[in-house]
Amino acid sequence: MEKSNKRSFEKEFEKALRSYGYGFPETADEVEKFEAEMGNMEIPTLPILENPSDILNRGEVKTTGIVHRLKVDYSAAQNLAMAAREGKAVSDATKRKMLQDRKQSEENKEG
């Protein structure tokens, strides 16, 4: 977005917010009015959020008794893998190398 368009948008956006009574107070009178209207408004605290990795590893999201199961569609990854091979099948030599690498990786995890 061009700088002039961005600034124009910002002015219009601020104008729209102010027309609905939103925006930051800028003058002393606006601050006094805000404080009078809001008083000692209590700000709610949010519950501690779970680690997103734990949620993904669990494979489900539990919220107030409702369980949402994550459904992962791996077909896109398969299509990308095939595209990387230019539509060709995986050669036997490559399959052997992949199995060898996997085995070596598992041994390194254990050791």
Stockholm file with secondary structure:
# STOCKHOLM 1.0

chainA/1-111         MEKSNKRSFEKEFEKALRSYGYGFPETADEVEKFEAEMGNMEIPTLPILENPSDILNRGEVKTTGIVHRLKVDYSAAQNLAMAAREGKAVSDATKRKMLQDRKQSEENKEG
#=GR chainA/1-111 SS CCHHHHHHHHHHHHHHHHHTTCSCCCSHHHHHHHHHHHSSCCCCCCCCCCCHHHHHHHTEEEETTEEEECCCCTHHHHHHHHHHTTTCCCCHHHHHHHHHHHHHHHHHHHC
#=GC SS_cons         CCHHHHHHHHHHHHHHHHHTTCSCCCSHHHHHHHHHHHSSCCCCCCCCCCCHHHHHHHTEEEETTEEEECCCCTHHHHHHHHHHTTTCCCCHHHHHHHHHHHHHHHHHHHC
//
